[in-house]
Amino acid sequence: MQVNYFSLFLLTNLLLDLLKKSQPSRIVNTSSLLARIWTSFSLDKLHKYNGNIEVYAHSKVAIILFTKELAKRLEGSGVTVYSLHPGAVKTEIFRNAEGWAGSFITALFKRLMNFFFKTSEEGAQTTIYCAVEKNIEKFSGHHFEECRRVNDYKRATVPGLGEKLWRERWCKSQTCLVGKTTIVTGANTGIGLETALDFAKRGARVILACRNQKRADDARKKIIRETGNEDVVVKLVDMASFESVRAFAKEINETEDRLDVLVNNAGMIGTGDKKSSDGLSLLMQVNHFSSFLLTNLLIGLLKKSTPSRIVNVSSMAAKRAFKFDIDTFDKHISDNTNYANSKLCNIFFTKELAKKLRGTGITTYSLHPGVVETDIFNSARGLMAIVFVVFRLFAKTSEEGAQTTIYCSVSKGIEKFDGEHFSDCRRVEPYSTTTPSDLPQKLWRKPQAKSRRRAVALIVIGCVKIYIKLTTKWARSPTCLLGKTVIVTGSNIGIGFYTALDFAKRGAKVILACRDYKKGEAAREEIIKRTDNPNVFLKIVDMSSFESVRAFAQEINKTEDRLDILVNNAGMAIVDDEKTKDGHLMAMQVNYFSLFLLTNLLLDLLKKSQPSRIINTSSILAQVGTSFSVDKLHKYNGNLDVYAHSKLAIILFTKELAKRLEGSGVTVYSLHPGAVKTDIFRNAKGLIGSFMTSLFKRWMNLFFKTPEEGAQTTIYCAVEKNIEKFSGDYFVECRRVNNYKRATVPGLGELLWRESEKVVNLTN
């Protein structure tokens, strides 16, 4: 936040006088498209850590708001200001990523995302445009993309938000703790260690209440080394044993003459149905019962030391404790539910304790520290462990996570909030689960399997949200297609529909090659309605039938006198090992063999109409088909394998066809359209099919392009001028890219061609 926004704000203001002196002058602020996604931006979130991507997005929203507000303040000064999104650019922005997550992100973006990203030179163009383009002064304060002004993102239009941002949490209290005694449970690692470290810096006597002697001693040495405060002592306590808790409390009461702050921080997660030595749920005893007991045993010493404080570390997980029942909460239901129940108990205990201690000088607070990478995850098992692997990507550091604990322990003037709940160094509204509720328990009663599927979906969303937000370069060629004839297969929906729509807008005669008459006719009517081009026709073809493909091609050759563009767009994804009536794998025939046959049957008409083009829609998943060989065209090794091999075959076919067509005036291109929201999974069957359909419809829409965006590279390859020299090459995001490794194997394209001829019986 400081690097991206606060320092930008400061630097700009410090240089304003010089800019005014040099007017007309300009200020150009680089923001990002991610500012568009996080509509939950608010000023208090400038200081909160809720994951790397959210902080980044909020910093970029702040830049846009600052730009708009600055433009108002500079009106009439001769200084204009602009914000911009440079596009998805291959830069070293991830160079500071650390740990295995950082390495993973870096590797992923270098090896995979480079296909979609601009070069740095391309990414600089909008910045340059805003800096030097003439006659854009009237757009001061506006946002730009791709060298043009665009509408502001929704959150940047909230009235008064920019002004509030201009005027505008780490715990900043300067409270000194010299002469004070503090106890922190679970203080050898994580939040507890950072809390104890802070107290020691403030001069307190710090008692580390830990279970493991060696780790506690290591923590003590670290604190003394970093603070120079030697009044740090270790006292052993096992929160899984009431006997140990009582012995610890007894020792404290006997040896200490005061206790100013008690932090109940120790906790665990994911213990299953393990029992403590006292016969209770291990998780519930460590997280709640023992802190309840310890606090009550030390109340006398806390009263003697007033004003004093009790701080209970809870969690936002308490929000999920809808199944909490006072009669059964000690029974094991699931790791997730039991953890949520234990954290709800922390909040209930805090509220009740505050009532009982009112007027004594002791105040008590509960808190949510945030999602923090600590050793509490070490005990997580099974699915919970997988979930926390993902959460670690978003997590705060332990030091960041300790800030609310420290705030509740030392911040002045919060006594009036006795018994209340805190998050990110401020009081928050009680969770609905902490107040009596009339919601029936059946709201929580869902099958275990459904809960597991939901968790898996959340993992996918978390990962994809970090790594994938593809932006789109639009095909901007003004090429007119009047007098031209084009065919687009699979054109009743998705990419095919928007490709055909674009061609119709350019004046072409458009032939929609579709399998379903009703859907094809609806698409035809819609295109005519949108473009006022009546030259849109529907022809029926079923790509799962060679007979249908031959009949379609025969009709085209008889009725059409020219064919300028053939777009092989039809495709399907998951159909398991289903075979066509021709005896081939359904996905392989629809995606590749029929494409091969149709193209060859229409070659003479294309040559007659030259210069003409063939566009083959492939996919980045072709990169997965590293084990591709010609004999695997007929083997089923899983849906992904078949789909990847069919898309690799398209690329190999494109390269080989380009060689064979050299000098004919017909050029051919393959492409990856991007991750697009289409109906490609509509034929998916069975459990996997249902899962994929549900996943893509309900979740992946958040990250996928619209079909119109996905059609841009297809359109680019069809109409862009001066790309004939790249015949046979592969395109992504409206630009040529290097072919995937397997597509460069010498002779493989020719082998594939010969096998394909046999399969489709091309000689006939």
N, C-alpha and C positions, 0 to 999 in steps of 0.2 A: 504493500500500500504506500509506503513512504517513497520507494524508488519510482513507482509508476505514477503516483498522484501528488502526494504532499510536497515532495521536492520540486516537482514541475510547477506547482502553484507558487511556491516560494521563489523559485528562479525567475519565473515570468514577472512577478510583481517587482522583484528587485531590478529588473531590466526595463521596466515600463517607461521610465523617464527618457532613457536613451532611445527607445523605440519611437516615442512621441517626437523626440528631437529630430529623428531621421524620417519622419513620415513624408510620403505614404510608405508604410511598413506593414509587415505581416507576421502573425504568429500562427504556426501550424502545429497542432497537437495530434499525435498518433494515438488513436483509440483502437477498438476492435469490435468485430461482429458479436463477440461474446457478451458485450454490453446489452445486446438485444434480448438475450436469453434470461438474464436474472432480473425479473420484474419485481423481486422482493427487496430491492435496494432501499435502505433507509440510513439516516445519518449515524445512528448508533452502531450500524454494521461496519463502519469504517475501522473500528477497533476490535472487531470480533474475528476470530478465526473459525470458519466453518468449512474448512477444506480448501485446498490450493485453488481449485477452479473458481470457487465462489469469491475468494478474495481478489483473484485476478479480474473476474467479471465486474465486481463492484468498483475496482480501481478504474476500469475503463468507462463505466457509467459516470463516475465522478469527473473524468476528463471531459466528457460531452457536456455535462451540466456546467462545469467551470467555463467551458468555451462559450456557451450561450450567455452565461451571466457576465463574463468578461466583455463580450461583444456589446452588451447593453451599457456597461460602464465606460466603454471606449468610444461610444457613438459620437461622431463629430470630431474625434481626435486625429483622424488620419491613419489610425492603426486598426487593421482588420484581423479577425481571428477565425480559424477554421479547424474542425476536428474531422478525422477520417478513419476509415477501415482500410488497411492496405491490401487485404486479401489474406488467404492462407499462404504463408511464405516460409520457405525453407531457410531458417536462420538458426542461430545458436542460442535461442531463447531458453532451451532446456539445459544449457551447459552447467547450471548450478544444481541440477537435480542430483540428489545423493541417495546412497543406499541401493538395495536391490530394486526398489520401485523406480528410482531415478534411472538406473541402468536399463530397466525394462522399457520405460517411456522413451529414452534416448534411442535405444535399438529399434523400437517399433517405428518411431517417426523417421529414422534414417533409412530403414530397410523397406518400409511399407508406404508410409504417408508421402514420401517424396514424389510418388506418382501423381498426387493430387495437388501438391503445393507449387506455388510460383517460385521462380528464382528470386533472389534478393533484388536484382535489377528490375524485374517485373513488378515486384512488390513496392518498389520506390516510386512508381509512376504517379500514383494519386497524391503522394506527398509533394512531388515536384510540381504537379498540376496546381495544387493549392498555393504553392509558393510563387509561381511565375505566371500563371494564366491571367490574361488581361480581362478586364470587365467582370470580375466576380466579386467586386467589393460590396455589391448590394446583397450578397449572400453571407456577409459576416455573421458568425455565430452558428452557421449551418454545418451539417454533416455531409461528408462526401464518400462515395465508393466508386471504384472503377472510373475515376476522372469525371464524375458527374455528381451533382447534388442529389441527395435522396431524402426522404422523409425521416424525421427524427424517430429514434426508437421510443417505444411507448413510455418507458419510465422517465425518459429525458424531457417529457412534456408536462410533468406535474407542476402546476403553478406554485411558485415560491420556493421550490425545492433547491434550485440553484442558489438562491440568495441565502437560504439556511445553510447550505453546504459551505458557502463562502465564509460565513460567520463562525462557522464552526471553528479496548480499555485494559489498558494495562492498569494494574493496581498502582496508583500513584501516591498513596498515603505515605507521609514522612514520619509516621508514628515511631517513636523510639521505645524499645522494650528493655532498656537497661534496668536491672532490678526486678524484672518480671520472670516468672517461670512458666514454661510451656511444655505440654506433652503432645506428641504427634504419634499416633499409632500407624503401623505400616510405613515407617519412616526410612527404611533402608533403600528404597527405590522409588521411581516415579514421582507422582504428585506429592507423596509424603516427604520424600527426600528434598524436593525443591521447596516445599513449605518450611521444613526445618532449616534449610539453608538460608532462606529469607529471614526467619526469626533470629538466627544466629548473627546475620549481618546487622540486625537492628539492636543487637546487644543482649538478647534474652539468654536465660539459662534454658537450654533445650534438652528435654528428655526424649530420646528415641525409643519408643516402645515397639520392640521387634521380636520376631520368633527365632530368627537365625543369628547366632552370635557372630559368626564370621562376616556375614554381609552387613550386619549392624556396625561392627567395628570398622569395616571399610568405609561405610557411609560417614561414620563419626570422623575418621581421619580426613576424608574429603572435605567435610564441612569446616573443620578446624583449619585445614590448609588454605581453603578459599576465603575464609572470613577472619582468621587470626583470633577467633573467639574460642578459647579452650574450655569454656563452661558448657560443654556438650557431653552428655553421658548416655550410656546405653543401659536400658532395663529390659529384661526379657519377659515377654508375655506371649502366650499362645491363645489366640482368640477362639480356637476350636475347643478350648477347655475352660469350663467355669472355675475349676480349681486354680488354674494358672491365672485367670483374671483376678480372682479374689486375692491370691498371693501377691500379685503385682500391686493391686490397690492398697493392700495392707502395708507393703513396703513404702509406697509413696506417702501414705498418711503418717507413717512413722518417721520418715527421713526428711520430708520436705515441709517447710514452714509456710509455703504459699503455693497456689496454683492459679495463674491468671488466664491461661488459654488452654482448653482441652480440644484437640482436633481428632475426632473419630474418623480416621481415614482408611483404616485397614479394610480390605474387602477381597472377594474372590468371585469367580464366575465359572459356570460349566462343570459342576462337580457331580452331576447326575443325581442318583438317589443315595449317595454316600451319607453315612451317619457319623456324627461326632462321638467322642467317648462318653458324652452325656446322653446319647441316644436320640439326639435331635438331628434334623436336616443340617448337614455340614455347612451348606451355603447360608441357610437362614441364621444359624448360630454365629458364624463369623461376621456376617454382614449386619445383623440386627441384635440378636439376643445378648451377645457379649458386649457390644457398645452400650446397650441399655443398662446392663449390669455394671459395667465399669463407670459409667457416668453417675449412676446413683451412689456407688461406693465412694466417689470422689466429691460429691455435692458439698459435704461439710467443709472440705478444704477450699473449694471454690467460693463458698459463702464467706469464708474467713478472709478471702483475698479480693473481695468486691471493690470496684466493678470488675467482673470477670466474664468470660465468654466460653460457650460451648459451640463448636462448629461440627456439623454432621455432613459428611460427604455422601450425597445421594446420587441420583442419576435421572436424566430425562426418561430413562426406561420405565420409571414409575408411571408415566403416562399410559403405558400399555397394560397396566395391572387391572384390567377390567374384570378379571376372574378372582380378584381378591375376596377371600371369605375368612373371617376371623376364626371360624371353627376348623378350617382345613388348610390354612396357609402354610403350615409346617410340613404338609405332605408334598412329595415330589410329583409334579405334573409334567413339566418339561424344564430344561435349563433356562430357556428364555422367560417362561412364565414365573418360575421361582425367583429368578434374578429381579424381575420387575416387581414382584411382590415384596422382596426384601428391601428394595429401594423405596417403595411406597411406605413401608414400615418406618424407615428413617425419617420420612417427612411427617408421618402421623406422630411419631415419638417427639419430634422437635416441636410441633404445634402444642401437644399436650404438656410437654415439659415447660414450655413458655408460660402456660396458664398456671401451673403449679408453682413456678418460681417468680411469678409477678410480684414486684416490690422487694425482692431480695437483693437486687443489684447484679444478679446473674442474667445475662441474655443469651439466647440460643438461636442458631440459624442453620438451615439446611441449604444445600446447593447442588447444582449440576455443573461439573467442571468442564463439560464439553467432551467430544470424542477424543480421547487422549491415548497415545501409544505408550502403554505402561505394561508392567509384568502381570497385570490382572488377567491378560489374555492367555497367559501361559497354561492356565488350568482349563481353558476352553476345549471342548471335544467335538468331533464330528462336524456337522453342518455349521455349528456355531463357530468353530475354528476357521472354516472357510470364509464365513461372513466377516470375521475379524481380520483376515488377511486383506480383504478389500477395504475394510474400514481404515486400516493403517495408512492407506493411500491418502485418506482425507484427514487423518488425525493431527491434533495439535501435538507439540512437544510437551514433555512433562512440565517444563518450566511455564509454558503458556497455560497448561491445564491447571496449574497451582494458583493462578492469579485470583480466582474467585474465592478460594479457600483463604488466601492471605487477606483479601479485601474484607471478608466477614470477620476475620480475626483482629484486624488492626484499624480499619477505617473508622474515623470519628463520625458521630452524628447519626449512626444507624440503629441506635438503641430503640427508637420508636417502631422499628420493624421486627421486634422480638417475635420469634416463632415463624417468621416468614421464609420464603424460598427465594434463592438467588441464582442467577446465571449471568455469566459475562460481566461480573462486577456491578450488577444492578438487581434490584428486586424485580421479580416477575410475578405474573398472575398465577394463582394456584392451578395445578392441573385438575382436570375434571374428575379424575379418580380420587382426589384428596377431599372431595366434598360428597355428602350423601347423594346417591344417584338412583333414579328409578329405572335405569336401563336394565332389562332382564339379562340374566347370565347367558342366555342363549346367543347373545350377540358375539360372544367370544367362542362359542362351541362350534368349531369348524374341524373337519377331518384333519388328522395329522398329515396326510399326504398333501392336502391343499396348502397347509402351512409351509410344507417343504418346497412346493412349487413356487409359492410366493417368495420364499427366501432366495431361491435360485434366480428368479426374475430380478430381484433387487440386486443380486450380485452382478448380473449381466448389465443392468442399467448403470450401476456404479462404475464398472469398468469402461463401458462404452462412452459414458458421459465424460470421463477423463480423457480418453484417447481419440474420440471421433467427433468432429464437427466439420464435415466437408463443406467447403464453399464452392460456388459455381462460377465459371467463366462463361459468359453468354456469347452465342454465335451472332456476330454483328454485321456480317456481310450483307450488303444491299442487293445482292444478286437477284435479278428478276427471272422468273421461270415461265413467262408467257410463251406459249408454243411448245413447251416441254411436257413430256409425259413421265410420270413417276409411279412406281409401285412400292407400297409399304406393306410388308406382311405383319400380321398381328397388330392391326391398326385400329381396332375398335376401342381399345383402352390403353392407358399408360403411356409409355414412351412412344409407341407407334402412333397413337392418336395425336399426340402433340407434334410429332414429326410431320404427319399428314396435314395437320392444321396449318403449320408453318408453310409448307409447300403450297397449299391452297391460297394462303395470303399473298404468296409471291406470284400467283397467276397460273400455276401449273395445272395440267390435267392430272388428277390424283386417282389412282386405283387402289382401293382398300382391299387387300387380300386377307380375308377373315374366314374363320371356320363356322361361326354362329351367325346365321342370317339376321336374326332379330337384333342382336347387339351391333352387328355391322351396319345395319340400316339406321339404327339410332345414332351411331357415330357419323354416318354420312350426312344425315339431316342436321346434326349439330354443327358440323364443319361448314356446311352451306349457309346455315343461319348466321354463323359468326363471321364468315368471310365474304358473303354475297358472290361466291364463286360457284356456279352451277355445275362446273366440270369435275364433279367428284362422283366416282362410280364404285359400286360394290361388286366384287367377284369372290365367289366362295372357293376356298381351298382348305383341305385338312392336311396339315403337315405330318400327321401320323400315318398317312397313306400315300405310298408312291403313285398309286393309280390316280388319286385326286390331284397330286402335284403335276403329273403328266397331262391330265385333262385341263388343268388351269393354264399350263404353259402353252398347250396346243391352242386354246381359245385366244390367249394373248397374241400369239404369233399370227393367228388368222385375222383378228379384228383390229390390231394396232399397227400403225405404219411406222411407229418409232417408240423407243424406250430410252430415256435419257438418264434416269436414276433408278436403280433397284436397291431398296433397303431391306435386307434380310434381318428382321427384328423379332419375329415370332420365336418364343422360347417357353420352356417350362422348367420347373425345378424338381420338387420331390414327388416321385411317383413310384418309389421302391423299385422292385424288379419286374414291373409290369411290361409285357411285350406288346408290340403292335401286331396287326394282322399280317404284316410282312415278316414277322418273326424276329424283330430286333428290339433292343431295349427302347422303351418309349421315349425317355429323355434324350437318348443319343440320336434317335431318328428325327424327332421334332427339332432338336437344337442344331444338329449338324447334317445328317445324311440327306434330309429333304432340302436343306439349304444348298448343299452341293449339287443335287439333282436339278433343282429349279434354276439355279444360276447358269449351269451348263446348257439347259434347254432354252434359255433366253439370250445366250451369248450372241447369236447371229443378229438378233434385233438390236442389241446394245451396240454391236460393231457398226451396224447400218446407221446408227444415230450418233456416232462419235463426233465430238468428244462426249463420252458418257462415263458414268461412275457406278460402282457397286460398293455398298456399305454393309459390313457384317458386324452385328452387335455381339461382342464377346463379353468377358467379365474378368475382373482382377482375380477371381478364383481360379482362372487358368494357371495362375502362379503356383497353386497347390498341386497341380497335376505333374509333379516332378517324376513320378514313376511311369509316365505315359509311354505306351508302346502300341503299335498298330493292332496287335492281337487283343489288347484290352478294350477295344471298341465294342466288343461283344460280351464282356464279362461284367457281372454285377458285384462290385466290392463296396457297396454302400452308396447312399444317395449323393453324398458330397463328392465321392470319387468319380461317379458317372458324370455329374454336372461339371466338375472341373475339367475332366477329359474332353467333354463335348465342347467346352469353351476354348480349350487349348487347340483342339482340332480346327476350330474356326480360324484361329490365328495362323496355324500352319497352312491351311487351305488358302487363306488370303495371300500369304507370301508366295506360295507356289503358283497361284493363279496370276499374280502380278508378273511373274517371270514369263508365263505362257502368253500373256497378253501384251508383252512389251512391243511397242511400235504400232499397236492396233488402234490407239486412241481411246481405249477403255482402261480406266484406272480403278484400283480397288483398295479399300482401307478397312481395317478392323479397329474396334474401339471398346473401351470400358466406359459405360455411361455414368458410373458412380453408384453409390448405394441409394437406391430409389424406391420410394413407396409405390409399388405396383401390385397387381394380382398374380404375380408369377407363382405364388404358392397355392393358387386356387385349386389345383389338382391334387394337392397333398392329401394323403389318406392315412388312416390309422392313428395310433397314439402319437407318433413323431409328427405326422402331418398336422394333427390338431394342435400340438404344442407349438410348432413353427408358425402356424396361422395365427394362433392366439398371441404369441410373442411378438410377431411382426406388427400385427394390427394394434395391439394395446400398448406396446412399449417402444418398438423401434421407430414408430412414426416420429418420435421426438428427435431422432438424429438423421433420418433419411431425407433426401431431396424430394421435392415434388416431382411428378412425372414431367412437367414442363421443364423444370431445371435439368432433369435427367436426359431430356431429348437434345440438349444443346450441342453435345459433341457429335451426335448423329447428324444434326443439321449442318454443323460446321464442315464435316467431311463431305457432305453432299453438295454444298454451295460455295464454300470458300474458294477464292481464286488463288492460282499459283501454288497449289499443293500437289500438282501432278507428279513432280519429281519425287514425292514421297509415296508413290504407289507401292502397295504391299506392306506399308508400315502400320504401326499401332499408335492409337491416339487416346489421350485421357485429358479431360478438362480443356478441350479445344486446342490441344497442342500435341505434337509428336513426342513420344517417349521411347526409351529403349525397350526392345522386346524382352519378354521373360526368358530366362535361361533355357528352358526346355524347347522353346520355339526357335532356338538358334542352332539346334543340332543338325549338322550337314546331312542332307539326303532324307531327313525324316518327312519333310513335306511331300517329296516325290513318292515315298513308300505309302504315305497316307492317301495320296491321290489314286494310286493304283488299286489299293484296297477299296476305296470308296467307289471307284468305277465298277468293281465286281459286285459290291453290295447293292448299288442302285441299278445295275445292269444297263450302264450308260450306252453301250453299243446298240441297244435296242431302243 
